[in-house]
Amino acid sequence: MIIEPRTRGFICTTAHPTGCAENVKAQIGYIKSKGLNKGPKKVLVIGASTGFGLASRITSAFGSNASTIGVFFEKPPSEGRTASTGWYNTAAFETEAHKEGLYAKSINGDAFSNEIKAKTLELIKTDLGKIDMVVYSLASPVRTHPETGVRYKSTLKPIGNSYTNKTVDFHTGEVKDITIAPAEGDDVANTVTVMGGEDWQLWIDALQEADLLSENFKTVAYSYIGPKLTEPVYRKGTIGMAKDHLEETAFTITESLKQINGKAYISVNKALVTQSSAAIPVIPLYISLLYKIMKREGIHEGCIEQIHRLYQDRLFLDAVPTDEQGRIRIDDWEMRADVQEQVAKLWQEATTENLSKIGDLEGYRTDFFNLFGFHVEGVDYKEDTNEIVRIPGLKE
Ligand SMILES: NC(=O)c1ccc[n+]([C@@H]2O[C@H](COP(=O)([O-])OP(=O)(O)OC[C@H]3O[C@@H](n4cnc5c(N)ncnc54)[C@H](O)[C@@H]3O)[C@@H](O)[C@H]2O)c1
């Protein structure tokens, strides 16, 4: 079929297999060209099909020849309907990994559930024995609690007062004010339940109880801080409370891993266009201004560059550099004072009329369509494309 982007706000309901495969190959090419001095050997990536999780899987496999198991929640294709983007990404990743003789298998389902945890543990036990790293890179708006069956929804709201600021509709380029009402009722608690650290801890506890973690095991989860500008809706909002909880959980997990000399890390990553960040009001405008400055300064990175730097210059050094709260910082270039000063200045100036000049709206849009395999250079979108693609190592 001829596959075209079908967007609804920040969602795209179609994905292009060839475009997704080209994206994955480009990320693999980047890692191969850079190499890694040191890396993991047997890795479980939870949230492995898009964004930072996919980049972590690629960096592990093609940087240090790691065997990888990926867990994710993606929609398979059916006749006349494309799969979701993470499905095609994974199919391409596994095809490339298998060509090089690398072990790569995947599990598609709800990572929050006991069933998917049990299935993953079984696969590790049978195929890998013990693993030396878990990357926890889930981003989800909902979580069904495995014990109670209650379904919690996360929100992206300020706490205390409503928040008004500029935002952009990145499809039309219209810059306008948006007001977001403050959290109410159980919004904070629910968001912490979905995006906090409880599920990360449950995974590590289950793996440890099953004796599947090797000596000096590492686990890393991803967090975000961002500038003052977005604080009310991000770091001091409902999602920020969840990130606080996730960050505290790193200490609890490290404590529980003492016997095997294991350690849990938080890596604070840069703001990037992913399916998750596109959903957060205000952030797309911030990212389009940030991209403009970081590209001009020659310090722009995507997910793959970020994760390569995380492995090469942080996580696998003998002494892992962290901030005073024990977090790894690969948002260091985003947070540079000169970068933030320039973004804050542009923020004041940004209007519908000037955004395409003073910001990188085009870069934002390209990245957004690229997420789904569209607007990828070299892909012939007029060509008839088979939407039915198999993931070779998918565990049914
Ligand atoms: N995008 C950013 O700007 C940014 C910046 C810093 C930190 N982070 C953090 O990085 C992490 C990953 O975010 P991302 O932006 O790469 O997101 P993403 O949307 O690209 O990836 C989310 C992944 O989680 C999987 N997933 C979602 N729900 C699931 C479920 N119930 N069961 C199994 N898998 C499920 C998806 O299949 C996908 O693989 C998040 O913790 C996010 O807060 C993101």
Ligand as a Chemical Component Dictionary entry (heavy atoms), coordinates in Angstrom:
data_LIG
# 
_chem_comp.id                   LIG 
_chem_comp.type                 NON-POLYMER 
_chem_comp.pdbx_formal_charge   0 
_chem_comp.three_letter_code    LIG 
# 
loop_
_chem_comp_atom.comp_id 
_chem_comp_atom.atom_id 
_chem_comp_atom.alt_atom_id 
_chem_comp_atom.type_symbol 
_chem_comp_atom.charge 
_chem_comp_atom.model_Cartn_x 
_chem_comp_atom.model_Cartn_y 
_chem_comp_atom.model_Cartn_z 
_chem_comp_atom.pdbx_ordinal 
LIG N1  N1  N 0  11.820 12.876 25.172 1  
LIG C1  C1  C 0  12.443 13.654 26.003 2  
LIG O1  O1  O 0  12.637 14.837 25.755 3  
LIG C2  C2  C 0  12.996 13.086 27.289 4  
LIG C3  C3  C 0  14.006 13.792 27.961 5  
LIG C4  C4  C 0  14.542 13.248 29.126 6  
LIG C5  C5  C 0  14.056 12.060 29.636 7  
LIG N2  N2  N 1  13.068 11.391 28.955 8  
LIG C6  C6  C 0  12.583 10.120 29.550 9  
LIG O2  O2  O 0  13.022 9.023  28.761 10 
LIG C7  C7  C 0  12.119 7.914  28.967 11 
LIG C8  C8  C 0  11.689 7.390  27.606 12 
LIG O3  O3  O 0  10.995 8.405  26.939 13 
LIG P1  P1  P 0  10.996 8.609  25.347 14 
LIG O4  O4  O 0  10.833 10.069 25.144 15 
LIG O5  O5  O -1 12.132 7.879  24.754 16 
LIG O6  O6  O 0  9.582  7.913  25.025 17 
LIG P2  P2  P 0  8.988  7.085  23.810 18 
LIG O7  O7  O 0  7.546  7.398  23.795 19 
LIG O8  O8  O 0  9.788  7.286  22.562 20 
LIG O9  O9  O 0  9.239  5.538  24.270 21 
LIG C9  C9  C 0  8.441  4.901  25.195 22 
LIG C10 C10 C 0  8.686  3.406  25.165 23 
LIG O10 O10 O 0  7.890  2.795  26.206 24 
LIG C11 C11 C 0  7.162  1.719  25.644 25 
LIG N3  N3  N 0  5.936  1.546  26.435 26 
LIG C12 C12 C 0  4.983  2.451  26.748 27 
LIG N4  N4  N 0  4.044  1.894  27.531 28 
LIG C13 C13 C 0  4.404  0.603  27.724 29 
LIG C14 C14 C 0  3.850  -0.488 28.441 30 
LIG N5  N5  N 0  2.742  -0.370 29.154 31 
LIG N6  N6  N 0  4.497  -1.675 28.378 32 
LIG C15 C15 C 0  5.636  -1.843 27.656 33 
LIG N7  N7  N 0  6.208  -0.828 26.985 34 
LIG C16 C16 C 0  5.603  0.369  27.015 35 
LIG C17 C17 C 0  6.910  2.087  24.201 36 
LIG O11 O11 O 0  6.570  0.928  23.436 37 
LIG C18 C18 C 0  8.286  2.702  23.859 38 
LIG O12 O12 O 0  9.205  1.659  23.593 39 
LIG C19 C19 C 0  10.951 8.464  29.811 40 
LIG O13 O13 O 0  11.162 8.145  31.158 41 
LIG C20 C20 C 0  11.070 9.966  29.600 42 
LIG O14 O14 O 0  10.524 10.710 30.666 43 
LIG C21 C21 C 0  12.538 11.870 27.784 44 
# 
loop_
_chem_comp_bond.comp_id 
_chem_comp_bond.atom_id_1 
_chem_comp_bond.atom_id_2 
_chem_comp_bond.value_order 
_chem_comp_bond.pdbx_ordinal 
LIG N1  C1  SING 1  
LIG C1  O1  DOUB 2  
LIG C1  C2  SING 3  
LIG C2  C3  SING 4  
LIG C2  C21 DOUB 5  
LIG C3  C4  DOUB 6  
LIG C4  C5  SING 7  
LIG C5  N2  DOUB 8  
LIG N2  C6  SING 9  
LIG N2  C21 SING 10 
LIG C6  O2  SING 11 
LIG C6  C20 SING 12 
LIG O2  C7  SING 13 
LIG C7  C8  SING 14 
LIG C7  C19 SING 15 
LIG C8  O3  SING 16 
LIG O3  P1  SING 17 
LIG P1  O4  DOUB 18 
LIG P1  O5  SING 19 
LIG P1  O6  SING 20 
LIG O6  P2  SING 21 
LIG P2  O7  DOUB 22 
LIG P2  O8  SING 23 
LIG P2  O9  SING 24 
LIG O9  C9  SING 25 
LIG C9  C10 SING 26 
LIG C10 O10 SING 27 
LIG C10 C18 SING 28 
LIG O10 C11 SING 29 
LIG C11 N3  SING 30 
LIG C11 C17 SING 31 
LIG N3  C12 SING 32 
LIG N3  C16 SING 33 
LIG C12 N4  DOUB 34 
LIG N4  C13 SING 35 
LIG C13 C14 SING 36 
LIG C13 C16 DOUB 37 
LIG C14 N5  SING 38 
LIG C14 N6  DOUB 39 
LIG N6  C15 SING 40 
LIG C15 N7  DOUB 41 
LIG N7  C16 SING 42 
LIG C17 O11 SING 43 
LIG C17 C18 SING 44 
LIG C18 O12 SING 45 
LIG C19 O13 SING 46 
LIG C19 C20 SING 47 
LIG C20 O14 SING 48 
# 
